[in-house]
Amino acid sequence: MPGHWLLARLGKRVLRPGGRELTEHLLDDADLAGADVLEIAPGLGRTAVRILEHDPRSYIGIESDPAAAALTATAIGARGRVVAGTAEDTGLADASVEVVIGEAMLTLQSDRAKTNIVAEVSRLLGPGGRYAIHELALQPDTMPDEDKAEIRKALAQSIRVNARPLTASEWKHLVEQAGFTVRMVRFAPMTLLRLRRLISDEGLWRTVRFVGNVARDRGARSRILSMRSTFRKYREHLVAIELVAVKGAGDRP
């Protein structure tokens, strides 16, 4: 089971590398009020609910996992819709949305898939459309390739997903080569499994339940401790990044 779904099974609801706080910044910076919003891979639907609190004109979630799609559909009710599709082939019309949101999804894709997904997002947005992502990043920008490979291998082994985080400059280049102009970059510590972050993201009661569930499940406990150990080992080189980009030069500040 991929690490993020294991965490969800054990009761963790906030699964983004920068936690709830960076997601809030992302949604504020994307300027969602009155916009047609698409979220790619909404997962448990928590961000979808927060998006709807910003009063968009419409909300669509694109999800390839039927179980995740059902969770998001339940979370949003009649306030939006969830469509079966992939990030590389959404099936939606050209220039059909004004904002695209993606969190902790591009990190899990190959370099080729990343490029294809960003190209699909560009197709979906008209001039001035906003693309807002919240992902895992490597630092510093000057990190040697062999160090990047080591960290990516360690992450893949611990979370059971072929994670390929990029440096901040590489994330910027990824969207810029597809015709976007980067308007906002924020960073947050990658402290997903630290107690202070758990309480901040989940609240005290959910944190107690999560810790209890981990303690009672020997196999899960081993996996979680391995993930936490990997995050701690590379804590100086792992960071959460928010990036908001506008299609074309744009007139938006």
N, C-alpha and C positions, 0 to 999 in steps of 0.2 A: 504494500500500500504506500503510495507517495506520502511524504512527510506531512504535507498540508492537510491531506484527508485524514491522516492518523490524528493530527491535532484536533481536527473538527470532530472526529468520532469520540475523542476524550472530553469534549465539551468546550474547546476553545473556539471563539466566534470571530475574533479579529486575527486575520492570518496574513496581513500585509507587513512587509519588512519595516516600514516606518511607523507602524501602529495607527491607532485611531486619529492621533493628532495630525499626522502628515496627510492622511486621507481628507480631513477637514480642510486643511490648507489647499489641497488639490482642487476640491470642489468649489471653494471660494474663488480661487484664481481662474478657474475655467469659465466663470460667468454663465451660470446655467439658467438663470431666470428668463422665462419666455422662449427658451431654445428647444429645438428638437434634439434630444440626447440619445446617443447609442452607447451602451456599455458592453464591452467585449468580455466574455467569460465572467459573469457576475457571481458565480460560485454559490455561496450561502444566501446571497441577496441582501446582505447588510449595507453595502454601499448603495445598492439600488434604492433602499428606503431613504437613505440620507440624500441621494440625488433628488428624489421626489419632494423632499422638504425644502428644496431650493426653487420650487415652482417652475419646472420646465414646461414648455408647451406640450411635449410628449416624451415618453420613455420607451425605448426598445432594448431588450437584452438579447445578445446573441450567445447561445450556449450549445456546445456539442454533446455535453453529458446530460442524459435525460434526468438523472437524479438531481443534479444541480439545477437544471431548468425548472423542475418541479418545486424545489425549495424557493427559488427566486419568484416564481409565479405565485406561490402562496404568500410570500412576504409582501408583494406589491398589490395583490388583488386586482381590482379593475382599474387601477391607476396607470397601468402600462401593460406591455405585452412582452413575452419571451418567445423568441423565434429559434428554431433549430438551425444551426449553421456553424461554420468554422470561422476562425479569425481571418484565414486566408481567402475564404469564399463565403461571404455573408449572404449572398443572394439578393441584397438590397440594391436599389436603383442608384445611379450616379448622382452625386450632390444632393442626397436625400436627407442628410442630417447636418446640424450645425456644430455639434460637439461630440467627440468620441472620447470615452473614458476607458482606460485599461490599467489594471493593477496586478502586479506580481504575476504577469502572464508572459510578457515578452522574455523575461529572464529565463523561462523554462524552454525556450525555442532555440533551434539551431540558428546559425548566422543567416543561412538562406531563408529560413522561415521568418525570421525577424524582418528581413528586407521585403518579403512578400506581404507580410501583414501590414507593414507601414505603407506599402504601395496601395493595398486595399483600402486602408483608412483614407489616404489621399483621394482615392476615387470617390469615396462616399461623401467627402466634404467639398463644399463649394469654396470659392475664394473668401478668405477671412475666417474660415472654419477653424475651430480649436481642437487640438489633439492634446490630451492631458494624460500622463502616465505616472505611475508610482511603482518603482522597480528597485531591484538590488543592484548596487554599484560597487566597483572595486576602486580603491584609492592606494597610492596617488596615480595621476594620469601617466606618470613615467614608469609605472610598474613593468618590469621585464616580462616578456611573453612566457618564460618558463615559470615564473611565480603565478601568473594568471592561470596557467594550466594546472599547477599544483592545487590551487584553491578550488578551481572548478571540479577537479577530480574528487577532492575531499567532500565537497558539497554533494556531488552526485552519489557518493557512497553512503552518506549519512541520511539524506532526504529521499533517496531512491528515485530521483528525477535528474535528468541530464541538464542541470542548471548551468547557464552560461551568462553570468553577469558581465557587464561591460564597465569600463571606466566612464567618468562623466563626459569626457571629450568624445568617447566612442558613442555614447548614447546621443549626444548632440549631433554628431556626424550622421548617425543612422537616420534621423528625421530630416536633417538638412538636405541630404542627398535625394530625398523624395519631394523636395520643393517646399519644406516648412521653414519658418523663421522662429527660432527659439525666443520666447518672451519671458520665461520665468524658470529659474532653477532653484530648488531648495534641497537641503539635506537634513537627515535625521539619523540618530544612532541606530544601528541594527542590533537591538536588544530584545528580540522577539520573545525569548524564554527567560529573561531576567525577572525576578519577583516584582520589582518596582514597575516594570512595563506591564506585566500581567495584571497587576491591580489597576493600573491606569486604564488599560484597554478593556478589561473584563469586569472590573468592580471586585470588591472583596469577596462576596458570596460566590460568584462564578469562579474566581481564582481558587478558593477553598475546594470547590467541587472538582475542578480540573486537577489540582494537585492530588486530591484523594483518588480520583480515577486512575491517575498515573501510578500512584503507590500500589494500588490493588492489582494492576495488570503487569505481570513480570515482563512479558515480551514487549509491551508498549513502553514500559519504563526503560528498558535497555535501549530502545530506539530513541526515546526522547533525550536520554542522557548522552547518547552519541551525537545527536544533533546539537545539543547545548555545548558539548565539548568542542565540536567543530567551530561553532560560532565564536566561542571564547578564544580558541587558538588563533583565529584570524581576525579578531575584533578590531585590530588596527587597520585592517585592509578592507573591511566590509562596512558599507554604509547604505542607508536607504536614500533614494533620490526621487524628487518630484520634478517633472519637466512639463511645461506647457508651451506648445508651439502653435503658430498660426500658419495656415496654408497660404503660400505666397508672401509677398512683402507685407500686405495687410495694412489697414488704416487704424487698427486697434492699438491702444497703448500697451 
